[in-house]
Amino acid sequence: MSRRPSTVRRPWCAGLTLLALGLAAGAGAVLWMAVHTSSVMAVGARVESLQPVFTAVRLLAIVLAALLWPHVLRRLHQRGRIGQGTAVRLRTLRGRLVLWLVVIELVLGQDLPGRLLGGRP
């Protein structure tokens, strides 16, 4: 009788998935209520006024990723999730990670190419 290989259970993955689902449902409910209580133009103006807050949150996430990267790797290594060689290699990639996150923020979040080429403010 053959046994199926046991799967690795990751309760944190399920928890993060449920958290993301809850946050998405909450944001959807807030937007749904906003659309029903005011005009689309008012919602658009409100979202536009919150753009600096959204930018600050994204930049804070990039800074936290850069600062917490060594601690996360150390924790993963202590728990046996990654080996020493992998931890060292990933630690050296921290600069690239931050650089790419900043590039993505500039291109997608700040629309830098559109501003430079299209002249949008």
Biopython code that builds the backbone (N, CA, C, O; Angstrom):
import numpy as np
from Bio.PDB.StructureBuilder import StructureBuilder

atoms = [
    (1, "MET", "N", (0.838, -1.164, 0.000)),
    (1, "MET", "CA", (0.000, 0.000, 0.000)),
    (1, "MET", "C", (0.893, 1.240, 0.000)),
    (1, "MET", "O", (1.710, 1.422, 0.902)),
    (2, "SER", "N", (0.734, 2.082, -1.005)),
    (2, "SER", "CA", (1.587, 3.261, -1.088)),
    (2, "SER", "C", (0.958, 4.421, -0.322)),
    (2, "SER", "O", (-0.260, 4.603, -0.294)),
    (3, "ARG", "N", (1.811, 5.164, 0.271)),
    (3, "ARG", "CA", (1.346, 6.331, 1.019)),
    (3, "ARG", "C", (1.630, 7.578, 0.195)),
    (3, "ARG", "O", (2.650, 7.674, -0.488)),
    (4, "ARG", "N", (0.734, 8.504, 0.273)),
    (4, "ARG", "CA", (0.923, 9.771, -0.423)),
    (4, "ARG", "C", (1.935, 10.591, 0.347)),
    (4, "ARG", "O", (1.949, 10.568, 1.577)),
    (5, "PRO", "N", (2.792, 11.324, -0.372)),
    (5, "PRO", "CA", (3.746, 12.171, 0.354)),
    (5, "PRO", "C", (3.005, 13.239, 1.141)),
    (5, "PRO", "O", (2.037, 13.837, 0.670)),
    (6, "SER", "N", (3.479, 13.451, 2.319)),
    (6, "SER", "CA", (2.809, 14.444, 3.163)),
    (6, "SER", "C", (3.088, 15.841, 2.633)),
    (6, "SER", "O", (4.185, 16.140, 2.160)),
    (7, "THR", "N", (2.099, 16.665, 2.720)),
    (7, "THR", "CA", (2.250, 18.041, 2.273)),
    (7, "THR", "C", (2.670, 18.897, 3.449)),
    (7, "THR", "O", (2.321, 18.623, 4.597)),
    (8, "VAL", "N", (3.417, 19.928, 3.147)),
    (8, "VAL", "CA", (3.857, 20.861, 4.182)),
    (8, "VAL", "C", (2.725, 21.834, 4.441)),
    (8, "VAL", "O", (2.270, 22.528, 3.531)),
    (9, "ARG", "N", (2.282, 21.882, 5.657)),
    (9, "ARG", "CA", (1.189, 22.796, 5.999)),
    (9, "ARG", "C", (1.776, 24.140, 6.400)),
    (9, "ARG", "O", (2.719, 24.228, 7.186)),
    (10, "ARG", "N", (1.194, 25.161, 5.842)),
    (10, "ARG", "CA", (1.650, 26.513, 6.141)),
    (10, "ARG", "C", (0.459, 27.319, 6.633)),
    (10, "ARG", "O", (-0.243, 27.938, 5.833)),
    (11, "PRO", "N", (0.223, 27.318, 7.938)),
    (11, "PRO", "CA", (-0.940, 28.049, 8.453)),
    (11, "PRO", "C", (-0.827, 29.552, 8.238)),
    (11, "PRO", "O", (-1.846, 30.230, 8.104)),
    (12, "TRP", "N", (0.389, 30.084, 8.202)),
    (12, "TRP", "CA", (0.548, 31.521, 7.992)),
    (12, "TRP", "C", (0.093, 31.919, 6.599)),
    (12, "TRP", "O", (-0.396, 33.031, 6.399)),
    (13, "CYS", "N", (0.250, 31.019, 5.633)),
    (13, "CYS", "CA", (-0.180, 31.314, 4.267)),
    (13, "CYS", "C", (-1.705, 31.442, 4.208)),
    (13, "CYS", "O", (-2.243, 32.350, 3.573)),
    (14, "ALA", "N", (-2.377, 30.528, 4.874)),
    (14, "ALA", "CA", (-3.837, 30.603, 4.914)),
    (14, "ALA", "C", (-4.286, 31.855, 5.659)),
    (14, "ALA", "O", (-5.254, 32.505, 5.263)),
    (15, "GLY", "N", (-3.591, 32.188, 6.727)),
    (15, "GLY", "CA", (-3.933, 33.396, 7.479)),
    (15, "GLY", "C", (-3.746, 34.654, 6.658)),
    (15, "GLY", "O", (-4.585, 35.553, 6.692)),
    (16, "LEU", "N", (-2.636, 34.723, 5.911)),
    (16, "LEU", "CA", (-2.414, 35.893, 5.064)),
    (16, "LEU", "C", (-3.439, 35.963, 3.933)),
    (16, "LEU", "O", (-3.869, 37.049, 3.543)),
    (17, "THR", "N", (-3.821, 34.814, 3.415)),
    (17, "THR", "CA", (-4.834, 34.793, 2.372)),
    (17, "THR", "C", (-6.173, 35.289, 2.907)),
    (17, "THR", "O", (-6.859, 36.074, 2.251)),
    (18, "LEU", "N", (-6.536, 34.833, 4.090)),
    (18, "LEU", "CA", (-7.781, 35.307, 4.697)),
    (18, "LEU", "C", (-7.717, 36.791, 5.022)),
    (18, "LEU", "O", (-8.707, 37.505, 4.865)),
    (19, "LEU", "N", (-6.554, 37.261, 5.476)),
    (19, "LEU", "CA", (-6.386, 38.685, 5.755)),
    (19, "LEU", "C", (-6.551, 39.502, 4.480)),
    (19, "LEU", "O", (-7.250, 40.515, 4.483)),
    (20, "ALA", "N", (-5.913, 39.072, 3.387)),
    (20, "ALA", "CA", (-6.034, 39.787, 2.115)),
    (20, "ALA", "C", (-7.479, 39.775, 1.624)),
    (20, "ALA", "O", (-7.979, 40.783, 1.126)),
    (21, "LEU", "N", (-8.140, 38.640, 1.765)),
    (21, "LEU", "CA", (-9.537, 38.545, 1.359)),
    (21, "LEU", "C", (-10.410, 39.481, 2.184)),
    (21, "LEU", "O", (-11.288, 40.150, 1.641)),
    (22, "GLY", "N", (-10.174, 39.531, 3.485)),
    (22, "GLY", "CA", (-10.939, 40.426, 4.350)),
    (22, "GLY", "C", (-10.694, 41.890, 4.032)),
    (22, "GLY", "O", (-11.627, 42.692, 4.010)),
    (23, "LEU", "N", (-9.418, 42.240, 3.783)),
    (23, "LEU", "CA", (-9.106, 43.625, 3.434)),
    (23, "LEU", "C", (-9.741, 44.017, 2.094)),
    (23, "LEU", "O", (-10.261, 45.123, 1.947)),
    (24, "ALA", "N", (-9.694, 43.111, 1.129)),
    (24, "ALA", "CA", (-10.304, 43.396, -0.172)),
    (24, "ALA", "C", (-11.817, 43.540, -0.036)),
    (24, "ALA", "O", (-12.417, 44.422, -0.651)),
    (25, "ALA", "N", (-12.434, 42.673, 0.769)),
    (25, "ALA", "CA", (-13.885, 42.773, 0.976)),
    (25, "ALA", "C", (-14.236, 44.073, 1.704)),
    (25, "ALA", "O", (-15.232, 44.719, 1.379)),
    (26, "GLY", "N", (-13.424, 44.449, 2.678)),
    (26, "GLY", "CA", (-13.667, 45.697, 3.395)),
    (26, "GLY", "C", (-13.524, 46.908, 2.494)),
    (26, "GLY", "O", (-14.349, 47.821, 2.532)),
    (27, "ALA", "N", (-12.469, 46.916, 1.677)),
    (27, "ALA", "CA", (-12.283, 48.027, 0.743)),
    (27, "ALA", "C", (-13.423, 48.065, -0.277)),
    (27, "ALA", "O", (-13.899, 49.140, -0.642)),
    (28, "GLY", "N", (-13.852, 46.901, -0.728)),
    (28, "GLY", "CA", (-14.975, 46.856, -1.668)),
    (28, "GLY", "C", (-16.256, 47.369, -1.048)),
    (28, "GLY", "O", (-17.029, 48.073, -1.698)),
    (29, "ALA", "N", (-16.485, 47.016, 0.220)),
    (29, "ALA", "CA", (-17.691, 47.490, 0.902)),
    (29, "ALA", "C", (-17.658, 49.005, 1.068)),
    (29, "ALA", "O", (-18.671, 49.677, 0.873)),
    (30, "VAL", "N", (-16.498, 49.539, 1.427)),
    (30, "VAL", "CA", (-16.379, 50.996, 1.588)),
    (30, "VAL", "C", (-16.611, 51.690, 0.250)),
    (30, "VAL", "O", (-17.316, 52.698, 0.189)),
    (31, "LEU", "N", (-16.024, 51.161, -0.818)),
    (31, "LEU", "CA", (-16.222, 51.774, -2.132)),
    (31, "LEU", "C", (-17.673, 51.634, -2.600)),
    (31, "LEU", "O", (-18.224, 52.548, -3.212)),
    (32, "TRP", "N", (-18.277, 50.497, -2.309)),
    (32, "TRP", "CA", (-19.683, 50.285, -2.680)),
    (32, "TRP", "C", (-20.576, 51.306, -1.982)),
    (32, "TRP", "O", (-21.468, 51.889, -2.599)),
    (33, "MET", "N", (-20.329, 51.514, -0.693)),
    (33, "MET", "CA", (-21.117, 52.501, 0.051)),
    (33, "MET", "C", (-20.848, 53.904, -0.466)),
    (33, "MET", "O", (-21.760, 54.728, -0.534)),
    (34, "ALA", "N", (-19.591, 54.184, -0.833)),
    (34, "ALA", "CA", (-19.254, 55.515, -1.333)),
    (34, "ALA", "C", (-19.952, 55.791, -2.659)),
    (34, "ALA", "O", (-20.403, 56.911, -2.898)),
    (35, "VAL", "N", (-20.045, 54.798, -3.510)),
    (35, "VAL", "CA", (-20.709, 54.988, -4.795)),
    (35, "VAL", "C", (-22.202, 55.193, -4.599)),
    (35, "VAL", "O", (-22.825, 55.983, -5.309)),
    (36, "HIS", "N", (-22.764, 54.491, -3.649)),
    (36, "HIS", "CA", (-24.202, 54.628, -3.421)),
    (36, "HIS", "C", (-24.569, 55.917, -2.692)),
    (36, "HIS", "O", (-25.700, 56.391, -2.805)),
    (37, "THR", "N", (-23.644, 56.476, -1.962)),
    (37, "THR", "CA", (-23.981, 57.675, -1.194)),
    (37, "THR", "C", (-23.565, 58.973, -1.873)),
    (37, "THR", "O", (-24.004, 60.045, -1.456)),
    (38, "SER", "N", (-22.741, 58.906, -2.893)),
    (38, "SER", "CA", (-22.322, 60.138, -3.554)),
    (38, "SER", "C", (-22.095, 59.870, -5.035)),
    (38, "SER", "O", (-22.145, 58.728, -5.491)),
    (39, "SER", "N", (-21.856, 60.902, -5.745)),
    (39, "SER", "CA", (-21.672, 60.775, -7.185)),
    (39, "SER", "C", (-20.284, 60.205, -7.494)),
    (39, "SER", "O", (-19.391, 60.207, -6.647)),
    (40, "VAL", "N", (-20.131, 59.732, -8.688)),
    (40, "VAL", "CA", (-18.853, 59.172, -9.124)),
    (40, "VAL", "C", (-17.780, 60.254, -9.139)),
    (40, "VAL", "O", (-16.618, 59.978, -8.841)),
    (41, "MET", "N", (-18.150, 61.451, -9.476)),
    (41, "MET", "CA", (-17.176, 62.550, -9.495)),
    (41, "MET", "C", (-16.650, 62.840, -8.090)),
    (41, "MET", "O", (-15.464, 63.124, -7.916)),
    (42, "ALA", "N", (-17.514, 62.771, -7.107)),
    (42, "ALA", "CA", (-17.083, 63.018, -5.734)),
    (42, "ALA", "C", (-16.135, 61.925, -5.258)),
    (42, "ALA", "O", (-15.164, 62.204, -4.555)),
    (43, "VAL", "N", (-16.418, 60.677, -5.641)),
    (43, "VAL", "CA", (-15.536, 59.576, -5.275)),
    (43, "VAL", "C", (-14.180, 59.744, -5.957)),
    (43, "VAL", "O", (-13.138, 59.540, -5.335)),
    (44, "GLY", "N", (-14.197, 60.114, -7.232)),
    (44, "GLY", "CA", (-12.954, 60.355, -7.952)),
    (44, "GLY", "C", (-12.139, 61.471, -7.327)),
    (44, "GLY", "O", (-10.917, 61.368, -7.224)),
    (45, "ALA", "N", (-12.810, 62.540, -6.908)),
    (45, "ALA", "CA", (-12.108, 63.650, -6.252)),
    (45, "ALA", "C", (-11.525, 63.209, -4.912)),
    (45, "ALA", "O", (-10.428, 63.626, -4.542)),
    (46, "ARG", "N", (-12.253, 62.372, -4.192)),
    (46, "ARG", "CA", (-11.764, 61.885, -2.893)),
    (46, "ARG", "C", (-10.543, 60.982, -3.078)),
    (46, "ARG", "O", (-9.569, 61.082, -2.332)),
    (47, "VAL", "N", (-10.603, 60.104, -4.073)),
    (47, "VAL", "CA", (-9.456, 59.226, -4.348)),
    (47, "VAL", "C", (-8.262, 60.067, -4.783)),
    (47, "VAL", "O", (-7.133, 59.805, -4.366)),
    (48, "GLU", "N", (-8.499, 61.053, -5.600)),
    (48, "GLU", "CA", (-7.417, 61.944, -6.045)),
    (48, "GLU", "C", (-6.798, 62.695, -4.873)),
    (48, "GLU", "O", (-5.583, 62.893, -4.833)),
    (49, "SER", "N", (-7.623, 63.111, -3.922)),
    (49, "SER", "CA", (-7.083, 63.831, -2.764)),
    (49, "SER", "C", (-6.282, 62.915, -1.844)),
    (49, "SER", "O", (-5.448, 63.387, -1.071)),
    (50, "LEU", "N", (-6.529, 61.607, -1.923)),
    (50, "LEU", "CA", (-5.796, 60.653, -1.080)),
    (50, "LEU", "C", (-4.527, 60.109, -1.739)),
    (50, "LEU", "O", (-3.830, 59.292, -1.138)),
    (51, "GLN", "N", (-4.219, 60.541, -2.949)),
    (51, "GLN", "CA", (-3.027, 60.052, -3.640)),
    (51, "GLN", "C", (-1.745, 60.247, -2.835)),
    (51, "GLN", "O", (-0.925, 59.330, -2.800)),
    (52, "PRO", "N", (-1.527, 61.399, -2.181)),
    (52, "PRO", "CA", (-0.310, 61.527, -1.363)),
    (52, "PRO", "C", (-0.247, 60.512, -0.218)),
    (52, "PRO", "O", (0.834, 60.042, 0.138)),
    (53, "VAL", "N", (-1.386, 60.181, 0.348)),
    (53, "VAL", "CA", (-1.414, 59.186, 1.423)),
    (53, "VAL", "C", (-1.047, 57.817, 0.872)),
    (53, "VAL", "O", (-0.274, 57.086, 1.491)),
    (54, "PHE", "N", (-1.597, 57.464, -0.288)),
    (54, "PHE", "CA", (-1.279, 56.185, -0.911)),
    (54, "PHE", "C", (0.205, 56.103, -1.248)),
    (54, "PHE", "O", (0.834, 55.064, -1.053)),
    (55, "THR", "N", (0.760, 57.201, -1.755)),
    (55, "THR", "CA", (2.189, 57.238, -2.077)),
    (55, "THR", "C", (3.024, 57.063, -0.818)),
    (55, "THR", "O", (4.010, 56.325, -0.828)),
    (56, "ALA", "N", (2.645, 57.727, 0.258)),
    (56, "ALA", "CA", (3.389, 57.600, 1.515)),
    (56, "ALA", "C", (3.337, 56.169, 2.043)),
    (56, "ALA", "O", (4.334, 55.665, 2.560)),
    (57, "VAL", "N", (2.206, 55.521, 1.920)),
    (57, "VAL", "CA", (2.086, 54.134, 2.387)),
    (57, "VAL", "C", (2.985, 53.218, 1.554)),
    (57, "VAL", "O", (3.659, 52.349, 2.106)),
    (58, "ARG", "N", (3.002, 53.404, 0.239)),
    (58, "ARG", "CA", (3.860, 52.572, -0.609)),
    (58, "ARG", "C", (5.327, 52.815, -0.305)),
    (58, "ARG", "O", (6.105, 51.863, -0.240)),
    (59, "LEU", "N", (5.723, 54.064, -0.118)),
    (59, "LEU", "CA", (7.120, 54.357, 0.204)),
    (59, "LEU", "C", (7.495, 53.810, 1.579)),
    (59, "LEU", "O", (8.611, 53.327, 1.771)),
    (60, "LEU", "N", (6.584, 53.882, 2.521)),
    (60, "LEU", "CA", (6.828, 53.296, 3.842)),
    (60, "LEU", "C", (7.011, 51.783, 3.741)),
    (60, "LEU", "O", (7.854, 51.214, 4.433)),
    (61, "ALA", "N", (6.236, 51.140, 2.895)),
    (61, "ALA", "CA", (6.379, 49.694, 2.701)),
    (61, "ALA", "C", (7.744, 49.356, 2.100)),
    (61, "ALA", "O", (8.354, 48.355, 2.476)),
    (62, "ILE", "N", (8.224, 50.178, 1.173)),
    (62, "ILE", "CA", (9.549, 49.956, 0.585)),
    (62, "ILE", "C", (10.634, 50.120, 1.644)),
    (62, "ILE", "O", (11.558, 49.310, 1.717)),
    (63, "VAL", "N", (10.528, 51.158, 2.462)),
    (63, "VAL", "CA", (11.512, 51.390, 3.523)),
    (63, "VAL", "C", (11.487, 50.251, 4.536)),
    (63, "VAL", "O", (12.540, 49.782, 4.969)),
    (64, "LEU", "N", (10.302, 49.809, 4.912)),
    (64, "LEU", "CA", (10.207, 48.692, 5.859)),
    (64, "LEU", "C", (10.794, 47.412, 5.273)),
    (64, "LEU", "O", (11.454, 46.649, 5.980)),
    (65, "ALA", "N", (10.556, 47.175, 3.987)),
    (65, "ALA", "CA", (11.142, 45.993, 3.348)),
    (65, "ALA", "C", (12.660, 46.062, 3.391)),
    (65, "ALA", "O", (13.321, 45.053, 3.639)),
    (66, "ALA", "N", (13.221, 47.247, 3.151)),
    (66, "ALA", "CA", (14.674, 47.399, 3.176)),
    (66, "ALA", "C", (15.229, 47.215, 4.590)),
    (66, "ALA", "O", (16.255, 46.562, 4.780)),
    (67, "LEU", "N", (14.550, 47.789, 5.570)),
    (67, "LEU", "CA", (15.059, 47.720, 6.942)),
    (67, "LEU", "C", (14.853, 46.354, 7.581)),
    (67, "LEU", "O", (15.703, 45.898, 8.346)),
    (68, "LEU", "N", (13.748, 45.699, 7.285)),
    (68, "LEU", "CA", (13.436, 44.428, 7.933)),
    (68, "LEU", "C", (13.992, 43.210, 7.194)),
    (68, "LEU", "O", (13.914, 42.094, 7.708)),
    (69, "TRP", "N", (14.545, 43.403, 6.012)),
    (69, "TRP", "CA", (15.053, 42.297, 5.200)),
    (69, "TRP", "C", (16.039, 41.407, 5.972)),
    (69, "TRP", "O", (15.857, 40.189, 5.983)),
    (70, "PRO", "N", (17.075, 41.963, 6.618)),
    (70, "PRO", "CA", (18.013, 41.091, 7.348)),
    (70, "PRO", "C", (17.346, 40.346, 8.505)),
    (70, "PRO", "O", (17.681, 39.190, 8.767)),
    (71, "HIS", "N", (16.421, 40.984, 9.190)),
    (71, "HIS", "CA", (15.746, 40.341, 10.323)),
    (71, "HIS", "C", (14.868, 39.183, 9.855)),
    (71, "HIS", "O", (14.818, 38.134, 10.497)),
    (72, "VAL", "N", (14.174, 39.382, 8.725)),
    (72, "VAL", "CA", (13.325, 38.319, 8.183)),
    (72, "VAL", "C", (14.184, 37.137, 7.752)),
    (72, "VAL", "O", (13.836, 35.985, 8.011)),
    (73, "LEU", "N", (15.302, 37.420, 7.097)),
    (73, "LEU", "CA", (16.191, 36.336, 6.666)),
    (73, "LEU", "C", (16.777, 35.592, 7.862)),
    (73, "LEU", "O", (16.870, 34.365, 7.848)),
    (74, "ARG", "N", (17.170, 36.330, 8.889)),
    (74, "ARG", "CA", (17.716, 35.688, 10.094)),
    (74, "ARG", "C", (16.663, 34.792, 10.741)),
    (74, "ARG", "O", (16.971, 33.679, 11.170)),
    (75, "ARG", "N", (15.434, 35.269, 10.812)),
    (75, "ARG", "CA", (14.351, 34.486, 11.403)),
    (75, "ARG", "C", (14.078, 33.220, 10.577)),
    (75, "ARG", "O", (13.893, 32.139, 11.136)),
    (76, "LEU", "N", (14.055, 33.361, 9.260)),
    (76, "LEU", "CA", (13.829, 32.203, 8.397)),
    (76, "LEU", "C", (14.949, 31.178, 8.538)),
    (76, "LEU", "O", (14.706, 29.971, 8.531)),
    (77, "HIS", "N", (16.178, 31.673, 8.666)),
    (77, "HIS", "CA", (17.310, 30.757, 8.843)),
    (77, "HIS", "C", (17.240, 30.060, 10.206)),
    (77, "HIS", "O", (17.501, 28.860, 10.294)),
    (78, "GLN", "N", (16.897, 30.783, 11.253)),
    (78, "GLN", "CA", (16.788, 30.189, 12.586)),
    (78, "GLN", "C", (15.711, 29.121, 12.638)),
    (78, "GLN", "O", (15.859, 28.125, 13.346)),
    (79, "ARG", "N", (14.643, 29.314, 11.905)),
    (79, "ARG", "CA", (13.550, 28.338, 11.902)),
    (79, "ARG", "C", (13.795, 27.184, 10.934)),
    (79, "ARG", "O", (12.982, 26.263, 10.844)),
    (80, "GLY", "N", (14.912, 27.233, 10.214)),
    (80, "GLY", "CA", (15.247, 26.154, 9.306)),
    (80, "GLY", "C", (14.535, 26.203, 7.975)),
    (80, "GLY", "O", (14.523, 25.209, 7.250)),
    (81, "ARG", "N", (13.944, 27.327, 7.633)),
    (81, "ARG", "CA", (13.226, 27.455, 6.357)),
    (81, "ARG", "C", (14.193, 27.645, 5.191)),
    (81, "ARG", "O", (13.924, 27.191, 4.079)),
    (82, "ILE", "N", (15.317, 28.314, 5.443)),
    (82, "ILE", "CA", (16.329, 28.511, 4.410)),
    (82, "ILE", "C", (17.693, 28.174, 5.001)),
    (82, "ILE", "O", (17.902, 28.268, 6.210)),
    (83, "GLY", "N", (18.617, 27.779, 4.127)),
    (83, "GLY", "CA", (19.964, 27.450, 4.566)),
    (83, "GLY", "C", (20.829, 28.690, 4.698)),
    (83, "GLY", "O", (20.420, 29.791, 4.329)),
    (84, "GLN", "N", (22.040, 28.496, 5.232)),
    (84, "GLN", "CA", (22.958, 29.620, 5.435)),
    (84, "GLN", "C", (23.351, 30.246, 4.105)),
    (84, "GLN", "O", (23.383, 31.471, 3.984)),
    (85, "GLY", "N", (23.651, 29.422, 3.105)),
    (85, "GLY", "CA", (24.042, 29.949, 1.796)),
    (85, "GLY", "C", (22.931, 30.763, 1.156)),
    (85, "GLY", "O", (23.180, 31.819, 0.573)),
    (86, "THR", "N", (21.716, 30.274, 1.266)),
    (86, "THR", "CA", (20.568, 30.994, 0.711)),
    (86, "THR", "C", (20.367, 32.317, 1.435)),
    (86, "THR", "O", (20.073, 33.336, 0.811)),
    (87, "ALA", "N", (20.525, 32.296, 2.752)),
    (87, "ALA", "CA", (20.353, 33.530, 3.528)),
    (87, "ALA", "C", (21.392, 34.572, 3.130)),
    (87, "ALA", "O", (21.067, 35.752, 2.990)),
    (88, "VAL", "N", (22.627, 34.146, 2.947)),
    (88, "VAL", "CA", (23.685, 35.090, 2.556)),
    (88, "VAL", "C", (23.402, 35.645, 1.163)),
    (88, "VAL", "O", (23.537, 36.846, 0.929)),
    (89, "ARG", "N", (23.008, 34.763, 0.237)),
    (89, "ARG", "CA", (22.711, 35.200, -1.121)),
    (89, "ARG", "C", (21.537, 36.175, -1.143)),
    (89, "ARG", "O", (21.585, 37.191, -1.836)),
    (90, "LEU", "N", (20.483, 35.867, -0.387)),
    (90, "LEU", "CA", (19.324, 36.761, -0.344)),
    (90, "LEU", "C", (19.659, 38.083, 0.346)),
    (90, "LEU", "O", (19.108, 39.125, -0.010)),
    (91, "ARG", "N", (20.551, 38.045, 1.320)),
    (91, "ARG", "CA", (20.955, 39.280, 1.995)),
    (91, "ARG", "C", (21.659, 40.214, 1.017)),
    (91, "ARG", "O", (21.505, 41.433, 1.091)),
    (92, "THR", "N", (22.437, 39.632, 0.096)),
    (92, "THR", "CA", (23.129, 40.474, -0.888)),
    (92, "THR", "C", (22.171, 41.043, -1.933)),
    (92, "THR", "O", (22.504, 42.015, -2.611)),
    (93, "LEU", "N", (21.002, 40.454, -2.066)),
    (93, "LEU", "CA", (20.025, 40.930, -3.050)),
    (93, "LEU", "C", (19.120, 42.034, -2.511)),
    (93, "LEU", "O", (18.230, 42.502, -3.222)),
    (94, "ARG", "N", (19.330, 42.448, -1.282)),
    (94, "ARG", "CA", (18.463, 43.471, -0.687)),
    (94, "ARG", "C", (18.494, 44.771, -1.484)),
    (94, "ARG", "O", (17.452, 45.390, -1.698)),
    (95, "GLY", "N", (19.665, 45.187, -1.919)),
    (95, "GLY", "CA", (19.777, 46.417, -2.711)),
    (95, "GLY", "C", (18.990, 46.345, -4.002)),
    (95, "GLY", "O", (18.319, 47.302, -4.387)),
    (96, "ARG", "N", (19.077, 45.197, -4.673)),
    (96, "ARG", "CA", (18.312, 45.022, -5.911)),
    (96, "ARG", "C", (16.820, 45.061, -5.648)),
    (96, "ARG", "O", (16.058, 45.650, -6.416)),
    (97, "LEU", "N", (16.409, 44.432, -4.561)),
    (97, "LEU", "CA", (14.987, 44.433, -4.213)),
    (97, "LEU", "C", (14.483, 45.863, -4.033)),
    (97, "LEU", "O", (13.454, 46.243, -4.590)),
    (98, "VAL", "N", (15.209, 46.637, -3.259)),
    (98, "VAL", "CA", (14.796, 48.019, -3.000)),
    (98, "VAL", "C", (14.828, 48.833, -4.290)),
    (98, "VAL", "O", (13.920, 49.622, -4.553)),
    (99, "LEU", "N", (15.870, 48.644, -5.090)),
    (99, "LEU", "CA", (15.960, 49.376, -6.354)),
    (99, "LEU", "C", (14.770, 49.074, -7.253)),
    (99, "LEU", "O", (14.181, 49.989, -7.827)),
    (100, "TRP", "N", (14.409, 47.798, -7.382)),
    (100, "TRP", "CA", (13.279, 47.439, -8.237)),
    (100, "TRP", "C", (11.959, 47.937, -7.668)),
    (100, "TRP", "O", (11.078, 48.341, -8.426)),
    (101, "LEU", "N", (11.806, 47.916, -6.361)),
    (101, "LEU", "CA", (10.579, 48.453, -5.775)),
    (101, "LEU", "C", (10.456, 49.953, -6.036)),
    (101, "LEU", "O", (9.364, 50.451, -6.307)),
    (102, "VAL", "N", (11.578, 50.672, -5.955)),
    (102, "VAL", "CA", (11.557, 52.112, -6.239)),
    (102, "VAL", "C", (11.263, 52.361, -7.718)),
    (102, "VAL", "O", (10.513, 53.278, -8.053)),
    (103, "VAL", "N", (11.848, 51.551, -8.606)),
    (103, "VAL", "CA", (11.575, 51.703, -10.041)),
    (103, "VAL", "C", (10.101, 51.444, -10.336)),
    (103, "VAL", "O", (9.473, 52.189, -11.089)),
    (104, "ILE", "N", (9.556, 50.392, -9.744)),
    (104, "ILE", "CA", (8.135, 50.092, -9.950)),
    (104, "ILE", "C", (7.268, 51.232, -9.427)),
    (104, "ILE", "O", (6.273, 51.593, -10.055)),
    (105, "GLU", "N", (7.637, 51.793, -8.292)),
    (105, "GLU", "CA", (6.876, 52.919, -7.740)),
    (105, "GLU", "C", (6.937, 54.127, -8.675)),
    (105, "GLU", "O", (5.923, 54.784, -8.911)),
    (106, "LEU", "N", (8.120, 54.416, -9.204)),
    (106, "LEU", "CA", (8.258, 55.563, -10.100)),
    (106, "LEU", "C", (7.496, 55.361, -11.408)),
    (106, "LEU", "O", (6.879, 56.294, -11.920)),
    (107, "VAL", "N", (7.537, 54.154, -11.942)),
    (107, "VAL", "CA", (6.890, 53.900, -13.233)),
    (107, "VAL", "C", (5.383, 53.773, -13.074)),
    (107, "VAL", "O", (4.626, 54.413, -13.804)),
    (108, "LEU", "N", (4.941, 52.954, -12.127)),
    (108, "LEU", "CA", (3.504, 52.711, -11.995)),
    (108, "LEU", "C", (2.821, 53.693, -11.045)),
    (108, "LEU", "O", (1.755, 54.224, -11.359)),
    (109, "GLY", "N", (3.424, 53.932, -9.898)),
    (109, "GLY", "CA", (2.780, 54.772, -8.891)),
    (109, "GLY", "C", (2.835, 56.253, -9.213)),
    (109, "GLY", "O", (1.859, 56.976, -9.012)),
    (110, "GLN", "N", (3.972, 56.702, -9.711)),
    (110, "GLN", "CA", (4.143, 58.131, -9.972)),
    (110, "GLN", "C", (4.013, 58.483, -11.451)),
    (110, "GLN", "O", (4.017, 59.664, -11.798)),
    (111, "ASP", "N", (3.897, 57.488, -12.330)),
    (111, "ASP", "CA", (3.757, 57.690, -13.776)),
    (111, "ASP", "C", (4.866, 58.590, -14.323)),
    (111, "ASP", "O", (4.605, 59.529, -15.074)),
    (112, "LEU", "N", (6.097, 58.288, -13.938)),
    (112, "LEU", "CA", (7.227, 59.096, -14.357)),
    (112, "LEU", "C", (7.407, 59.136, -15.878)),
    (112, "LEU", "O", (7.647, 60.215, -16.420)),
    (113, "PRO", "N", (7.299, 57.992, -16.596)),
    (113, "PRO", "CA", (7.426, 58.097, -18.058)),
    (113, "PRO", "C", (6.343, 58.974, -18.688)),
    (113, "PRO", "O", (6.621, 59.733, -19.617)),
    (114, "GLY", "N", (5.125, 58.874, -18.191)),
    (114, "GLY", "CA", (4.053, 59.715, -18.726)),
    (114, "GLY", "C", (4.286, 61.184, -18.454)),
    (114, "GLY", "O", (3.971, 62.034, -19.287)),
    (115, "ARG", "N", (4.828, 61.481, -17.310)),
    (115, "ARG", "CA", (5.118, 62.886, -16.975)),
    (115, "ARG", "C", (6.262, 63.430, -17.814)),
    (115, "ARG", "O", (6.227, 64.579, -18.254)),
    (116, "LEU", "N", (7.282, 62.597, -18.036)),
    (116, "LEU", "CA", (8.431, 63.065, -18.814)),
    (116, "LEU", "C", (8.112, 63.173, -20.288)),
    (116, "LEU", "O", (8.501, 64.146, -20.934)),
    (117, "LEU", "N", (7.409, 62.190, -20.834)),
    (117, "LEU", "CA", (7.129, 62.168, -22.260)),
    (117, "LEU", "C", (5.851, 62.900, -22.650)),
    (117, "LEU", "O", (5.779, 63.531, -23.704)),
    (118, "GLY", "N", (4.858, 62.808, -21.798)),
    (118, "GLY", "CA", (3.569, 63.399, -22.139)),
    (118, "GLY", "C", (3.358, 64.791, -21.569)),
    (118, "GLY", "O", (2.410, 65.478, -21.949)),
    (119, "GLY", "N", (4.214, 65.209, -20.677)),
    (119, "GLY", "CA", (4.087, 66.536, -20.115)),
    (119, "GLY", "C", (2.972, 66.674, -19.105)),
    (119, "GLY", "O", (2.546, 67.790, -18.807)),
    (120, "ARG", "N", (2.479, 65.542, -18.558)),
    (120, "ARG", "CA", (1.433, 65.620, -17.540)),
    (120, "ARG", "C", (2.031, 66.112, -16.242)),
    (120, "ARG", "O", (3.169, 65.771, -15.918)),
    (121, "PRO", "N", (1.285, 66.910, -15.492)),
    (121, "PRO", "CA", (1.800, 67.410, -14.203)),
    (121, "PRO", "C", (1.776, 66.329, -13.137)),
    (121, "PRO", "O", (2.172, 66.576, -11.998)),
]
sb = StructureBuilder()
sb.init_structure("model")
sb.init_model(0)
sb.init_chain("A")
sb.init_seg("    ")
for serial, (resi, resn, name, xyz) in enumerate(atoms, 1):
    if name == "N":
        sb.init_residue(resn, " ", resi, " ")
    sb.init_atom(name, np.array(xyz, "f"), 0.0, 1.0, " ", f" {name:<3s}", serial, name[0])
structure = sb.get_structure()
